[in-house]
Amino acid sequence: MNSFVEEFRKFILRGNVVDLAVGVVIGAAFGKIVDSLVADLFMPVIGLLTGGFNISGQSVQLHGEAYLKWGAFLQTVINFVIIGFCMFLVVKGVNTLHRSFLKEEAAKTPDPTPTEKLLTEIRDLLKEKKE
């Protein structure tokens, strides 16, 4: 039993498991923010532009009490597209910051030592001789 607990502790404390858990929690919170953005900001403006048409409440009666709620589905698709666009902007921003950070790091790299310069010259000469 002790080895099982130890194995579980090692598993749960691995960096990628903790990172995944954090990502899921942040993703859920981000999804709620985007849902609110769509429902509380975008859709009222779209409703105003379309004369008060509420897409999420649209449905077609199939038979008796059975309804095809196409409006709710379309609203979910709109939410998905907006979430995807927001995630694209976040990733694009992070990539821009990352590139900027890499440029700063490249600028901080010291000049090559005399040994490195000599090795580079030897490498280049070997390449020329090979060709």
C-alpha positions as CSV (number, residue, x, y, z in Angstrom):
1,M,0.0,0.0,0.0
2,N,2.9,2.4,0.8
3,S,4.4,1.9,-2.7
4,F,1.0,2.7,-4.2
5,V,0.8,6.0,-2.3
6,E,4.4,6.8,-3.2
7,E,3.7,6.1,-6.9
8,F,0.6,8.2,-6.8
9,R,2.5,11.1,-5.1
10,K,5.2,10.9,-7.8
11,F,2.6,10.9,-10.6
12,I,0.5,13.8,-9.2
13,L,3.6,16.0,-8.5
14,R,5.0,15.6,-12.0
15,G,5.3,19.0,-13.7
16,N,3.2,18.1,-16.7
17,V,0.3,16.9,-14.6
18,V,0.3,20.0,-12.5
19,D,0.6,22.2,-15.7
20,L,-2.3,20.3,-17.3
21,A,-4.5,20.9,-14.2
22,V,-3.7,24.6,-14.2
23,G,-4.4,24.8,-17.9
24,V,-7.8,23.1,-17.5
25,V,-8.8,25.5,-14.7
26,I,-7.6,28.6,-16.6
27,G,-9.3,27.3,-19.7
28,A,-12.6,26.9,-17.9
29,A,-12.4,30.4,-16.4
30,F,-11.4,31.8,-19.8
31,G,-14.4,30.0,-21.4
32,K,-16.7,31.6,-18.9
33,I,-15.3,35.1,-19.6
34,V,-15.7,34.6,-23.4
35,D,-19.3,33.2,-22.8
36,S,-20.1,36.4,-20.9
37,L,-18.4,38.5,-23.6
38,V,-20.6,36.9,-26.2
39,A,-23.9,36.8,-24.3
40,D,-23.6,40.2,-22.5
41,L,-21.7,42.4,-25.0
42,F,-21.7,41.0,-28.5
43,M,-25.2,39.5,-28.8
44,P,-27.1,42.5,-27.5
45,V,-25.4,44.7,-30.1
46,I,-26.1,42.1,-32.8
47,G,-29.7,41.9,-31.5
48,L,-30.0,45.7,-31.8
49,L,-28.6,45.6,-35.3
50,T,-31.0,42.8,-36.3
51,G,-34.1,44.5,-34.8
52,G,-34.2,42.5,-31.5
53,F,-33.8,39.1,-33.1
54,N,-32.6,36.6,-30.5
55,I,-30.9,33.8,-32.3
56,S,-30.3,31.6,-29.2
57,G,-34.1,31.2,-28.6
58,Q,-34.9,30.0,-32.2
59,S,-36.2,26.5,-32.7
60,V,-38.4,24.5,-35.0
61,Q,-41.2,22.2,-33.7
62,L,-40.6,18.7,-35.0
63,H,-43.5,16.8,-33.5
64,G,-45.5,17.3,-30.3
65,E,-43.0,18.5,-27.6
66,A,-39.9,17.7,-29.7
67,Y,-38.1,20.9,-30.8
68,L,-35.0,21.3,-33.0
69,K,-33.2,24.1,-31.2
70,W,-31.0,25.4,-34.0
71,G,-30.6,28.8,-32.5
72,A,-28.9,27.4,-29.4
73,F,-26.6,25.4,-31.6
74,L,-25.7,28.4,-33.7
75,Q,-25.1,30.4,-30.5
76,T,-22.7,27.7,-29.4
77,V,-20.9,27.8,-32.7
78,I,-20.6,31.6,-32.5
79,N,-19.1,31.2,-29.0
80,F,-16.6,28.6,-30.3
81,V,-15.5,30.9,-33.1
82,I,-15.0,33.8,-30.7
83,I,-13.2,31.6,-28.2
84,G,-10.9,30.3,-31.0
85,F,-10.2,33.9,-32.1
86,C,-9.4,35.0,-28.5
87,M,-7.1,32.0,-28.1
88,F,-5.4,32.9,-31.4
89,L,-4.8,36.4,-30.1
90,V,-3.4,35.1,-26.8
91,V,-1.1,32.7,-28.5
92,K,0.0,35.4,-31.0
93,G,0.7,37.8,-28.2
94,V,2.7,35.1,-26.3
95,N,4.7,34.2,-29.4
96,T,5.5,37.9,-30.0
97,L,6.7,38.2,-26.4
98,H,8.7,35.0,-26.8
99,R,10.4,36.3,-30.0
100,S,11.1,39.6,-28.3
101,F,12.6,37.7,-25.3
102,L,14.7,35.6,-27.7
103,K,16.1,38.7,-29.4
104,E,17.1,40.2,-26.0
105,E,18.8,36.9,-25.1
106,A,20.6,36.8,-28.5
107,A,21.8,40.3,-27.9
108,K,23.2,39.3,-24.5
109,T,25.2,36.4,-25.8
110,P,28.9,37.2,-25.5
111,D,31.3,37.4,-28.5
112,P,32.9,34.0,-29.4
113,T,36.1,33.1,-27.6
114,P,39.3,32.8,-29.7
115,T,39.0,29.0,-29.4
116,E,35.4,29.2,-30.8
117,K,36.6,31.4,-33.7
118,L,39.4,29.0,-34.5
119,L,37.0,26.0,-34.4
120,T,34.6,27.9,-36.7
121,E,37.4,28.5,-39.2
122,I,38.4,24.9,-39.1
123,R,34.8,23.8,-39.7
124,D,34.4,26.2,-42.6
125,L,37.7,25.0,-44.2
126,L,36.6,21.4,-43.9
127,K,33.4,22.2,-45.6
128,E,35.2,23.9,-48.4
129,K,37.6,21.0,-48.8
130,K,34.7,18.6,-48.9
131,E,32.9,20.5,-51.6
